[in-house]
């Protein structure tokens, strides 16, 4: 299949990274192995066509390979065929006659309710400023669904503990109000108290969440806090602040919240961006159905 000269071409002329070249080679060797062993074709460069490519796609999908990965493998194969075409080793690229499987959108990850309940219920009740602030970061992200940049942009005047509302400035300077409950208001008041004890009285225009040196929180700071706390309840590699936003939306939807209401709370410009969370809920329903229905 002329894989070796193609790999050399990628290294020397295209100057692809070693990681990319290795990925290309692995995919192409897999196809070559399929052609020779599964289809019993000894000279694939002569007889290869769109039919064999379709057979490989079916073979990969039946093995449980995701459509997204299959598309990547076919892309590598198409690059090889284009090279062979330019070298007059192939008449036409057979990929042009092949319909690729739809990749679909990757579903947003989220943390199960029980895990977050375990984390938040076990939050320390100490009065040290650092501890109170770090736990508040986790709870604010999960209880409001705000973005990391929105969290760090909050000023004191944006958090109205009496009216139980947080005013958030989102993308494009668009403002929205997010409600919260009395229990969380108590925690916000507790944080404000320990912050004042640590640094003195804060002005309305001062940042609401601050570092240990009374400076506005920055994104990397929030990321480190979230990763450190979430690793207590999940071994998943997804432990970013954004997964708390995904968890907020998914849990709200699972408990019957209106999709349009979630859209407003998240600050999405249109409903399409919010509808991705319905897939998570549907996957949960399918799992429950398979576990509970006697004929499933």
C-alpha positions, 0 to 999 in steps of 0.5 A: 500500500506504499505506506512506508514512502508515505510516512517518509513523505510526512516526516521529510516534506510535510514535516508533521510532528512525530506524534501525528506521524505515529498516529497516521502510521498506526491507522494505516497499518490497521487498515493494511492488516484488515485488508490482508488478513480479514479480506484475504487480499494479498495485493491491496494496492491493486484491488483496493476500492470504496467497497473495501473501505466501507467494509473496514468502516463496518468492521471498526463500528462493530468493534465499538470504535466511535464514529469520531475515531472512525472518521479520523482513521478514514482521514488518514487513509484518504491522505495516503490515497491522495499521495498515491494519486499524485504519484500515479499509483492510484487512479482515483481516491476511493474515499470520494465514494464513501459516506462517513459515519456522523461523528456527533457531538461529544456529550458534556461530562458531569459529576453524579449528584451523590458525589457532589452532595458528598463533597459539599456536605463534607465541606469544612466548617472552619473559620479560616479565610482560605478554607471558607473561600475555597469551598465557596468557589466549588459551591458557587460554580455548582449552585449557579452554573456560572462560567469561571470567568464570570465567577472571577469577574464578580464584584461585591455589588453583584452579590445581593444576599438580601434579595438572593440574587447574583448579577452576572456579566456574561459573554458580550457584556450581557447581564443576567440574574441568577437566584439562590436559596437562603441556605447559600445566603448564609454561606455567602454571609459567612464568607463576607465576614471572614474576608472582612476579618482578614482584610478589612471592610470591602467596597461595593466595587471591590472583587467579591472573591479574592486571593490570600493577598486580597487580589481578585481571583484569576482563572488559574487559581480557580482551576487549581482549587476545583481540581484539588477539591473534586479529586476527593470524590471522582477519579475522572480526568474531567475535574475542571470548573466547567464540569461543575457548570455541566453538572448544574445543567444536567442535574437541573434537567434530570429533576424536571427543570424547563429547558428554556429556564436552564438556557437563561440561567446558563446565559446561552445565546440560543437553545441549541447550546442548551439542548446538548444536556438533554442527551445526558438525561436521555442516556440516563433514561435509557440506562434505567430502562435497560436495568428495570424493564423485564423485556428490555 
